[in-house]
Every structure is written in structure tokens, then in C-alpha cells.
Amino acid sequence: MIELHTAPTPNGQKAMLMLEETGLEYELVLVNFGKGDQRSEEHTRLSLNQKVPAIVDTDGPGGGEYTMMESNAIIVYLAEKSGKFYSDDARTRYDIQQWMLFQAGHIGPMFGQANHYIRFAKEDVPYAKERYHSEVLRLYSVLENRLGQSEYIGCDDYSIADIASYSWTKGWETYDFDLDEHPNFKRWLSALEARPAVQRVNEAAVRIRAEMQASA
């Protein structure tokens, strides 16, 4: 059994999606940001960085309980535990790994900053909004080019590289992004949103976010 401690942030949704896709048994433990749960002693024991997601696997490596933080590390762990959405072929694994790192090093930080300055900043900072917005559009173009080479982001099969990127990039409407001018990305997005696990997580994220707002 895996305990998933998370909230419906983009990184939090990654782990939810991976668990839904693999079919591994799990229990969702909500970390309510409105109540400051991420800074609690209990959550800090699981994630010293006080972020989501974190997991507790009661049947970890070598037996016994194993705790892990960092979303991309978690989905690699779950891929190896389940034997799904990775690859035994060395070249393909390296392709997947580099696009996982692209998500962690570029998509996550840049989309996160853009989203903050566009939607949540208490002061209007035009320079920051323009800087991060421009970089987000550039990163969408990188994905467009990649998806012109490959059916999915990491390789020609659905993989953890797609799971890592989807929750960050699905909100394209926030960024004045023209989906029709990016046919490869549009094809990929449609393929992912046709997956039952993706649909379940998207529905759950809306429901959980509403519950968190109500309780706050």
C-alpha cells in the first residue's frame, strides 16, 4: 500500500496520475495548503522541503516502510515498482530521462513563475510577467518540435516523461498560447486527455481544490 500525501498542484497531480495509470494500491492523504498542512511536523517528516507530493510505501525496497519526496523521483520509483511506463532499452530510457529532466529543470520552474506573476502576484510586475510568459511560449515550442519527432515526449510510447509534463502544460489557455498553431502538441494533448486515468485525475483535482477552498 502506498500513502500519497499531496494536493492538486501540478507536481501533486503527477503522482496521482502515475498511481492511477499503474493501478498500484494507494490511499490519498490530502495536504491542505489553506490550513498550512505542508509546514506541519507530520508532513515535514515526509518531505523536508515541505512540498508535495510525498509517498510512504509500506512495502518498500528490501521490505518495510519507505518514504520519498520529489515528484519526478516518485514517478520513476513507481515506474520501476510497477514495471510500467519506462523502458528496458538503454537508449529509450535515456531519451525518457532527458525529457524528465527537461520538465524538472525548465517546464516546472518557468511555468510556475509565469503562473504566479500572471495570476497570483499581489503587485503587477510587467518585467517578470513578460520574461516568464515569453519563456513559457518558447518551451511550448520546444515540445511542439519534439512531438514532431516522436509520438510522445520521451519516445514513441506513452511514458513517465508524458506523465511528468502533462499537469504543467495542460493549462495552455493561461498563457495566450495558440493551440491550433501547434498541431503536434495539440495531438499529444488530445491523446492524453482521452486516457481514463487522466480524466479521473482531472476530475479529482477540481473536486479536491473545491474542498480545500471551502475548508480554508
C-alpha positions in Angstrom: 0.0 0.0 0.0 1.2 3.5 -0.9 0.2 6.6 1.0 0.2 9.6 -1.3 0.4 12.8 0.6 -0.5 15.5 -1.9 -2.6 18.5 -3.1 -3.8 19.2 -6.6 -0.8 21.2 -7.7 0.9 20.3 -11.0 3.5 18.3 -9.2 0.9 16.7 -6.9 -1.2 15.6 -9.8 1.8 13.9 -11.4 2.0 11.3 -8.6 -1.8 10.9 -8.6 -1.7 10.2 -12.4 1.1 7.8 -12.1 -0.7 5.8 -9.4 -3.9 5.8 -11.4 -2.1 4.7 -14.5 -0.2 1.8 -12.8 -3.1 0.5 -10.8 -0.9 0.3 -7.7 -3.0 0.3 -4.5 -2.9 3.7 -2.8 -4.5 5.9 -0.3 -4.8 9.7 -0.8 -3.8 11.9 2.2 -4.7 15.5 1.4 -2.2 18.2 2.3 -4.3 21.3 2.7 -2.3 24.4 1.9 -5.1 26.6 3.2 -4.5 25.1 6.7 -0.7 25.1 6.4 -0.5 21.3 6.4 2.6 21.4 4.3 4.5 23.0 7.2 3.2 20.6 9.9 5.7 18.4 11.8 4.0 15.3 10.3 4.4 16.4 6.7 7.9 17.8 7.2 8.9 14.3 8.4 7.9 13.0 5.0 9.2 16.0 2.9 11.9 18.1 4.5 11.3 20.6 1.7 7.7 21.0 2.9 6.4 20.4 -0.6 4.0 17.9 -2.3 3.9 15.2 -3.2 5.4 12.7 -0.8 4.8 9.0 -0.5 5.0 6.3 2.1 5.3 2.8 0.6 4.6 0.2 3.3 6.3 -2.4 1.1 9.5 -0.5 0.1 12.8 -1.7 -1.2 14.1 -4.6 0.8 10.8 -4.8 2.7 9.4 -2.4 5.3 8.3 1.2 5.0 10.0 3.6 2.6 9.3 7.4 2.4 10.1 9.5 -0.6 9.7 13.2 -1.7 10.2 14.9 -5.1 7.6 14.3 -7.8 9.8 13.1 -10.6 11.8 10.8 -8.3 8.5 9.4 -7.1 7.2 8.6 -10.6 10.5 6.9 -11.5 10.2 4.9 -8.3 6.6 3.9 -9.2 7.6 3.1 -12.7 10.2 0.7 -11.5 8.0 -0.8 -8.8 5.2 -1.4 -11.3 7.3 -2.2 -14.4 5.2 0.3 -16.4 5.8 3.4 -18.5 9.6 3.2 -18.6 11.7 1.0 -20.8 14.3 -1.8 -20.6 16.0 -0.5 -23.7 19.0 1.7 -22.7 18.6 4.3 -25.5 14.9 4.7 -24.8 15.5 5.0 -21.1 18.0 7.8 -21.7 15.5 9.6 -24.0 12.9 9.4 -21.3 15.3 10.6 -18.6 16.4 13.7 -20.5 12.8 14.8 -21.1 12.1 14.1 -17.4 14.9 16.4 -16.6 13.7 19.0 -19.1 10.4 19.1 -17.3 12.0 19.4 -13.9 14.6 22.0 -14.9 12.7 24.1 -17.3 8.9 23.5 -17.6 8.2 23.3 -13.8 10.2 26.4 -12.8 9.3 28.6 -15.7 5.6 27.7 -15.8 5.4 28.1 -12.0 6.9 31.6 -12.1 4.7 32.6 -15.0 1.6 31.3 -13.4 2.5 33.2 -10.2 3.1 36.6 -11.8 0.2 36.3 -14.2 -2.5 35.0 -11.8 -1.4 35.4 -8.1 1.2 38.2 -7.6 -0.1 40.9 -5.2 1.7 43.5 -7.3 1.8 43.9 -11.1 5.4 43.3 -12.2 5.4 43.7 -16.1 9.0 42.7 -16.5 8.6 39.4 -14.6 5.3 38.7 -16.4 6.9 39.3 -19.8 10.0 37.4 -19.0 8.3 34.2 -17.8 5.5 34.4 -20.3 7.9 34.5 -23.2 9.9 31.6 -21.8 6.7 29.5 -21.4 5.8 30.1 -25.0 9.4 29.1 -26.0 9.1 25.9 -24.0 5.8 25.0 -25.7 7.7 25.4 -29.0 10.3 23.0 -27.8 7.6 20.5 -27.0 6.0 21.1 -30.4 9.3 20.4 -32.2 9.9 17.3 -30.1 6.4 15.9 -30.7 7.1 16.4 -34.4 9.9 13.8 -34.0 8.2 11.4 -31.6 4.7 10.3 -30.9 5.1 11.0 -27.2 7.6 13.2 -25.4 10.0 10.6 -24.2 9.7 8.1 -27.0 7.0 6.6 -29.3 5.2 5.1 -26.4 3.4 6.8 -23.5 5.9 7.1 -20.6 6.7 8.8 -17.4 8.0 11.8 -19.5 4.4 12.5 -20.6 3.1 12.0 -17.0 5.7 14.5 -15.7 4.8 17.2 -18.3 1.0 16.9 -18.7 -0.2 18.6 -15.5 2.1 21.6 -16.1 1.2 22.1 -19.8 -2.5 21.3 -19.8 -3.3 24.9 -18.7 -2.2 26.4 -22.0 -5.1 28.9 -22.1 -3.5 30.8 -19.2 -0.6 31.9 -21.5 -2.3 33.2 -24.6 -1.0 30.1 -26.4 -2.4 29.3 -29.8 -3.1 25.6 -29.7 -4.1 25.4 -33.4 -0.7 26.8 -34.4 1.0 23.8 -32.5 -0.6 20.7 -34.1 1.9 18.3 -32.7 1.3 19.5 -29.1 -2.4 19.6 -29.8 -2.4 15.9 -31.0 -0.4 14.9 -27.9 -2.7 16.8 -25.5 -5.8 15.2 -27.1 -4.2 11.7 -26.8 -3.5 12.2 -23.1 -6.9 13.7 -22.3 -8.6 10.6 -23.9 -6.9 8.4 -21.3 -9.3 7.3 -18.5 -6.6 7.8 -15.8 -6.0 11.4 -16.9 -9.8 12.1 -16.9 -10.1 10.7 -13.3 -7.2 12.8 -12.0 -8.5 16.0 -13.7 -11.9 15.4 -12.1 -10.4 14.6 -8.7 -8.2 17.8 -8.9 -11.2 20.0 -9.4 -13.1 18.3 -6.6 -10.2 18.4 -4.1 -9.4 22.0 -4.9 -13.0 23.0 -4.2 -13.0 21.1 -0.9 -9.7 22.8 0.1 -11.1 26.2 -0.7 -14.3 25.5 1.3 -12.4 24.3 4.3 -10.0 27.2 4.3 
